[in-house]
């Protein structure tokens, strides 16, 4: 998009990190978003993979309306959900508003998010993107979210390594992810609703045509490899993508809206606060089809 279009839209796009992430200013998502403004945001998202829009005091309906501009939304089926079927509520408090104690079952669910992963990679059609709204943010236990680019990870691999990864297929299994923490965390019928799926270890990012790794903490094994060898390879690739100098760490303020591209970005929660409430509402944009 041209600079003239950016000026017309009244939006500024500022990089947050050399490898991933940008901040968008000049947008209030409580107001109708014209097509030019939306295209500026979409192009910035395709380029930077992670966008931050601060002070967006939106409700669930406004969040869903914005997310739907990017495509079909995933409907929340798990028990940890908000009233809106397209909003996934991530919170460290119980139904009475008390911060969950360490070791509680619901807190263990949050701990799954502390591993590097991509949202819904365990579905036949993985998520395109996630849009997270910071409704309550701790003042001391910051609960940062970290992001890393799998496109940059792939680009910086040695050519020999790239050739070795071509054609490899990973099995993503949400039940496996949960089993690392607590086998009884989620009702079995919900686990059965997302059986293991196969996705290539290297994929193409549709909007840009750029190659990217597609790794996640939800990967249980790699087809054709001994289980432990495959898991070691996945861990190696995640570690490669998340070298400290390649990670953007977002320090949350209340009403931040952060959106990321699950097709080429890894993320993780760095801290699950133990004394202060943290409430995030997420809308998830479904993918456009099976990974090629």
Kinemage of the C-alpha trace (Angstrom):
@kinemage 1
@onewidth
@group {chain A} dominant
@subgroup {mainchain}
@vectorlist {calphas} color= white
{ca unk a 1} P 0.000 0.000 0.000
{ca unk a 2} L 1.281 3.454 -0.923
{ca unk a 3} L 2.236 6.193 1.502
{ca unk a 4} L -0.697 8.201 0.115
{ca unk a 5} L -3.082 5.464 1.202
{ca unk a 6} L -1.508 5.406 4.642
{ca unk a 7} L -1.909 9.163 4.947
{ca unk a 8} L -5.501 8.964 3.752
{ca unk a 9} L -6.260 6.348 6.361
{ca unk a 10} L -4.622 8.421 9.111
{ca unk a 11} L -2.811 5.353 10.407
{ca unk a 12} L 0.834 4.977 11.426
{ca unk a 13} L 2.706 1.660 11.394
{ca unk a 14} L 5.847 1.511 13.543
{ca unk a 15} L 8.137 -1.500 13.871
{ca unk a 16} L 8.549 -2.934 17.369
{ca unk a 17} L 11.366 -5.394 16.688
{ca unk a 18} L 13.821 -6.042 13.833
{ca unk a 19} L 12.287 -9.456 13.073
{ca unk a 20} L 8.633 -9.404 14.157
{ca unk a 21} L 5.940 -7.031 15.353
{ca unk a 22} L 4.623 -3.523 14.671
{ca unk a 23} L 2.423 -1.003 16.476
{ca unk a 24} L -0.620 0.523 14.790
{ca unk a 25} L -1.795 3.983 15.841
{ca unk a 26} L -4.659 6.131 14.598
{ca unk a 27} L -7.342 3.442 14.973
{ca unk a 28} L -10.291 3.248 17.377
{ca unk a 29} L -12.050 -0.087 16.929
{ca unk a 30} L -15.151 1.213 18.704
{ca unk a 31} L -15.792 3.213 15.545
{ca unk a 32} L -16.624 1.879 12.062
{ca unk a 33} L -13.444 0.882 10.224
{ca unk a 34} L -13.411 1.902 6.569
{ca unk a 35} L -11.973 -0.403 3.938
{ca unk a 36} L -8.812 1.656 3.361
{ca unk a 37} L -7.965 1.607 7.064
{ca unk a 38} L -8.639 -2.112 7.248
{ca unk a 39} L -6.346 -2.808 4.283
{ca unk a 40} L -3.534 -0.865 5.978
{ca unk a 41} L -3.914 -3.097 9.033
{ca unk a 42} L -4.103 -6.290 6.981
{ca unk a 43} L -1.003 -5.429 4.957
{ca unk a 44} L 0.938 -4.546 8.106
{ca unk a 45} L -0.156 -7.848 9.646
{ca unk a 46} L 0.992 -9.850 6.620
{ca unk a 47} L 4.345 -8.080 6.763
{ca unk a 48} L 5.043 -7.985 10.512
{ca unk a 49} L 3.090 -11.071 11.765
{ca unk a 50} L 2.277 -9.398 15.098
{ca unk a 51} L 0.390 -6.110 15.547
{ca unk a 52} L -0.208 -4.076 18.713
{ca unk a 53} L -3.106 -1.603 18.935
{ca unk a 54} L -3.152 0.165 22.286
{ca unk a 55} L -6.060 1.566 24.306
{ca unk a 56} L -8.791 -0.344 22.457
{ca unk a 57} L -11.642 -0.268 24.992
{ca unk a 58} L -13.828 -2.679 23.091
{ca unk a 59} L -16.419 -5.227 24.150
{ca unk a 60} L -16.729 -8.804 22.891
{ca unk a 61} L -19.085 -7.889 20.054
{ca unk a 62} L -16.712 -5.210 18.737
{ca unk a 63} L -13.778 -7.612 19.014
{ca unk a 64} L -15.675 -10.269 17.075
{ca unk a 65} L -16.774 -7.753 14.441
{ca unk a 66} L -13.149 -6.690 13.843
{ca unk a 67} L -11.880 -10.281 13.769
{ca unk a 68} L -14.565 -11.313 11.294
{ca unk a 69} L -13.174 -8.822 8.753
{ca unk a 70} L -10.224 -11.209 8.304
{ca unk a 71} L -12.300 -14.338 7.713
{ca unk a 72} L -14.448 -17.026 9.305
{ca unk a 73} L -14.047 -17.342 13.064
{ca unk a 74} L -13.514 -20.458 15.121
{ca unk a 75} L -16.384 -21.162 17.478
{ca unk a 76} L -15.271 -21.924 21.018
{ca unk a 77} L -16.165 -25.466 22.085
{ca unk a 78} L -13.981 -25.906 25.163
{ca unk a 79} L -15.235 -25.322 28.688
{ca unk a 80} L -12.983 -22.285 29.246
{ca unk a 81} L -15.120 -19.840 27.286
{ca unk a 82} L -16.926 -16.531 27.504
{ca unk a 83} L -20.616 -15.932 26.843
{ca unk a 84} L -19.937 -15.069 23.200
{ca unk a 85} L -19.320 -18.337 21.274
{ca unk a 86} L -16.488 -16.708 19.306
{ca unk a 87} L -14.618 -15.461 22.384
{ca unk a 88} L -12.164 -17.652 24.288
{ca unk a 89} L -11.593 -16.378 27.827
{ca unk a 90} L -8.092 -16.792 29.277
{ca unk a 91} L -8.132 -15.944 32.963
{ca unk a 92} L -6.205 -16.832 36.107
{ca unk a 93} L -9.216 -16.325 38.405
{ca unk a 94} L -12.018 -18.660 39.490
{ca unk a 95} L -15.750 -18.024 39.182
{ca unk a 96} L -15.689 -15.931 42.390
{ca unk a 97} L -12.857 -13.719 41.118
{ca unk a 98} L -10.105 -15.242 43.268
{ca unk a 99} L -6.671 -15.755 41.733
{ca unk a 100} L -6.133 -19.456 41.096
{ca unk a 101} L -3.626 -21.072 43.464
{ca unk a 102} L -0.541 -22.793 42.088
{ca unk a 103} L -1.368 -26.415 41.309
{ca unk a 104} L -5.070 -25.856 40.658
{ca unk a 105} L -6.507 -27.712 37.667
{ca unk a 106} L -7.659 -24.601 35.815
{ca unk a 107} L -4.250 -23.015 36.319
{ca unk a 108} L -2.605 -26.057 34.753
{ca unk a 109} L -4.617 -25.330 31.628
{ca unk a 110} L -3.021 -21.879 31.489
{ca unk a 111} L 0.405 -23.452 31.890
{ca unk a 112} L -0.071 -25.147 28.510
{ca unk a 113} L 0.056 -21.645 27.022
{ca unk a 114} L 3.493 -21.109 28.539
{ca unk a 115} L 4.981 -23.466 25.918
{ca unk a 116} L 5.893 -22.100 22.487
{ca unk a 117} L 3.003 -22.953 20.181
{ca unk a 118} L 0.639 -21.818 17.444
{ca unk a 119} L -3.079 -21.674 18.208
{ca unk a 120} L -5.227 -24.499 16.844
{ca unk a 121} L -2.392 -26.235 15.001
{ca unk a 122} L -4.112 -29.405 16.300
{ca unk a 123} L -7.114 -28.802 14.031
{ca unk a 124} L -7.454 -30.092 10.439
{ca unk a 125} L -7.589 -26.443 9.336
{ca unk a 126} L -5.186 -24.562 11.629
{ca unk a 127} L -6.015 -21.046 12.766
{ca unk a 128} L -5.032 -18.134 10.570
{ca unk a 129} L -4.791 -15.627 13.379
{ca unk a 130} L -5.580 -14.743 16.979
{ca unk a 131} L -6.764 -11.396 18.344
{ca unk a 132} L -6.248 -10.964 22.094
{ca unk a 133} L -7.781 -8.168 24.151
{ca unk a 134} L -6.278 -7.295 27.540
{ca unk a 135} L -9.315 -6.715 29.770
{ca unk a 136} L -7.492 -6.952 33.141
{ca unk a 137} L -3.713 -6.664 33.324
{ca unk a 138} L -1.542 -7.134 36.443
{ca unk a 139} L 0.454 -4.132 37.623
{ca unk a 140} L 3.402 -6.047 39.100
{ca unk a 141} L 3.336 -9.592 37.708
{ca unk a 142} L 3.392 -8.429 34.147
{ca unk a 143} L 2.495 -11.637 32.349
{ca unk a 144} L 4.272 -10.720 29.106
{ca unk a 145} L 3.562 -12.591 25.874
{ca unk a 146} L 6.570 -13.496 23.717
{ca unk a 147} L 6.524 -13.869 19.924
{ca unk a 148} L 8.950 -15.268 17.359
{ca unk a 149} L 8.847 -15.564 13.577
{ca unk a 150} L 8.896 -18.987 11.951
{ca unk a 151} L 9.484 -17.289 8.578
{ca unk a 152} L 12.701 -15.767 9.892
{ca unk a 153} L 13.520 -19.091 11.524
{ca unk a 154} L 13.259 -20.829 8.162
{ca unk a 155} L 15.123 -18.108 6.286
{ca unk a 156} L 18.102 -18.317 8.650
{ca unk a 157} L 18.445 -22.106 8.520
{ca unk a 158} L 21.424 -23.521 6.615
{ca unk a 159} L 20.431 -24.674 3.131
{ca unk a 160} L 21.317 -28.261 3.994
{ca unk a 161} L 18.899 -28.175 6.926
{ca unk a 162} L 16.135 -26.738 4.746
{ca unk a 163} L 16.544 -29.608 2.281
{ca unk a 164} L 16.430 -32.161 5.110
{ca unk a 165} L 13.100 -30.776 6.366
{ca unk a 166} L 11.285 -30.821 3.036
{ca unk a 167} L 8.539 -33.420 2.940
{ca unk a 168} L 8.513 -34.092 6.687
{ca unk a 169} L 5.061 -34.304 8.263
{ca unk a 170} L 4.294 -33.598 11.920
{ca unk a 171} L 1.392 -34.978 13.953
{ca unk a 172} L -0.250 -32.301 16.123
{ca unk a 173} L -2.216 -33.636 19.092
{ca unk a 174} L -3.921 -31.431 21.677
{ca unk a 175} L -4.403 -34.407 23.963
{ca unk a 176} L -0.635 -34.883 23.968
{ca unk a 177} L -0.106 -31.222 24.934
{ca unk a 178} L -2.477 -31.511 27.862
{ca unk a 179} L -1.027 -34.848 28.961
{ca unk a 180} L 2.287 -33.126 29.690
{ca unk a 181} L 0.518 -31.318 32.520
{ca unk a 182} L -2.592 -33.283 33.567
{ca unk a 183} L -4.394 -36.045 31.691
{ca unk a 184} L -7.706 -35.137 33.342
{ca unk a 185} L -7.523 -31.441 32.612
{ca unk a 186} L -10.188 -31.351 29.888
{ca unk a 187} L -13.224 -33.668 29.620
{ca unk a 188} L -12.487 -36.640 27.362
{ca unk a 189} L -15.310 -35.798 24.976
{ca unk a 190} L -13.660 -32.444 24.275
{ca unk a 191} L -10.306 -34.133 23.622
{ca unk a 192} L -12.012 -36.611 21.298
{ca unk a 193} L -13.451 -33.693 19.318
{ca unk a 194} L -9.928 -32.734 18.177
{ca unk a 195} L -8.169 -35.984 17.157
{ca unk a 196} L -4.533 -35.853 15.979
{ca unk a 197} L -3.903 -34.168 12.624
{ca unk a 198} L -1.033 -34.117 10.101
{ca unk a 199} L 0.671 -30.935 8.882
{ca unk a 200} L 3.926 -30.417 6.965
{ca unk a 201} L 6.890 -29.144 8.950
{ca unk a 202} L 7.520 -26.482 6.301
{ca unk a 203} L 4.663 -24.511 4.743
{ca unk a 204} L 4.067 -21.471 2.567
{ca unk a 205} L 2.587 -18.286 4.009
{ca unk a 206} L -0.322 -17.634 1.603
{ca unk a 207} L -0.390 -13.803 1.538
{ca unk a 208} L 3.335 -13.401 0.877
{ca unk a 209} L 4.341 -16.687 -0.752
{ca unk a 210} L 7.257 -16.939 1.694
{ca unk a 211} L 8.351 -20.274 3.124
{ca unk a 212} L 8.037 -20.819 6.865
{ca unk a 213} L 8.559 -23.477 9.462
{ca unk a 214} L 5.322 -24.739 11.020
{ca unk a 215} L 6.314 -26.035 14.444
{ca unk a 216} L 4.386 -25.998 17.698
{ca unk a 217} L 4.340 -27.367 21.219
{ca unk a 218} L 1.310 -29.375 20.094
{ca unk a 219} L 3.458 -31.658 17.899
{ca unk a 220} L 3.468 -35.192 19.305
{ca unk a 221} L 5.744 -36.819 16.710
{ca unk a 222} L 7.116 -36.635 13.176
{ca unk a 223} L 6.039 -39.336 10.778
{ca unk a 224} L 8.753 -41.754 9.719
{ca unk a 225} L 11.030 -40.914 12.675
{ca unk a 226} L 11.425 -42.534 16.099
{ca unk a 227} L 9.170 -40.627 18.493
{ca unk a 228} L 11.917 -39.187 20.674
{ca unk a 229} L 14.055 -38.258 17.672
{ca unk a 230} L 11.135 -36.403 16.123
{ca unk a 231} L 10.365 -34.562 19.326
{ca unk a 232} L 14.022 -33.594 19.639
{ca unk a 233} L 13.948 -32.158 16.110
{ca unk a 234} L 10.833 -30.105 16.900
{ca unk a 235} L 12.448 -28.805 20.099
{ca unk a 236} L 15.594 -27.908 18.121
{ca unk a 237} L 13.593 -25.960 15.518
{ca unk a 238} L 11.554 -24.111 18.146
{ca unk a 239} L 14.740 -23.206 19.979
{ca unk a 240} L 16.210 -21.954 16.685
{ca unk a 241} L 13.203 -19.712 15.997
{ca unk a 242} L 13.137 -18.381 19.548
{ca unk a 243} L 16.762 -17.372 20.006
{ca unk a 244} L 16.631 -14.384 22.400
{ca unk a 245} L 17.624 -11.818 19.787
{ca unk a 246} L 14.734 -12.964 17.551
{ca unk a 247} L 11.968 -12.690 20.173
{ca unk a 248} L 9.613 -9.743 20.695
{ca unk a 249} L 8.295 -9.674 24.251
{ca unk a 250} L 5.082 -7.697 24.696
{ca unk a 251} L 4.567 -5.924 28.012
{ca unk a 252} L 0.799 -5.664 28.414
{ca unk a 253} L -1.147 -2.559 29.359
{ca unk a 254} L -4.879 -2.655 29.979
{ca unk a 255} L -6.924 -2.491 26.762
{ca unk a 256} L -4.026 -3.497 24.533
{ca unk a 257} L -5.208 -5.443 21.503
{ca unk a 258} L -2.553 -7.795 20.141
{ca unk a 259} L -3.054 -9.898 17.021
{ca unk a 260} L -0.727 -12.479 15.542
{ca unk a 261} L -0.470 -14.688 12.472
{ca unk a 262} L -0.528 -18.342 13.559
{ca unk a 263} L 0.647 -19.431 10.103
{ca unk a 264} L 4.140 -18.078 10.726
{ca unk a 265} L 4.437 -16.864 14.350
{ca unk a 266} L 5.101 -18.741 17.564
{ca unk a 267} L 3.968 -17.324 20.902
{ca unk a 268} L 3.981 -18.152 24.594
{ca unk a 269} L 2.869 -16.675 27.906
{ca unk a 270} L 6.016 -15.895 29.908
{ca unk a 271} L 4.370 -15.610 33.346
{ca unk a 272} L 1.057 -16.809 34.790
{ca unk a 273} L 0.481 -14.299 37.625
{ca unk a 274} L -0.048 -15.799 41.080
{ca unk a 275} L -1.303 -12.792 43.091
{ca unk a 276} L -2.978 -10.421 40.598
{ca unk a 277} L -5.867 -11.110 38.209
{ca unk a 278} L -5.207 -11.339 34.478
{ca unk a 279} L -8.113 -11.568 32.043
{ca unk a 280} L -7.703 -11.845 28.267
{ca unk a 281} L -10.392 -12.384 25.635
{ca unk a 282} L -9.351 -14.030 22.372
{ca unk a 283} L -11.065 -14.259 19.022
{ca unk a 284} L -9.563 -16.817 16.637
{ca unk a 285} L -9.662 -16.530 12.849
{ca unk a 286} L -9.971 -19.885 11.129
{ca unk a 287} L -7.594 -20.841 8.356
{ca unk a 288} L -8.455 -20.900 4.664
{ca unk a 289} L -7.945 -24.626 4.199
{ca unk a 290} L -5.622 -27.567 4.949
{ca unk a 291} L -1.920 -26.725 5.066
{ca unk a 292} L -0.243 -27.390 1.714
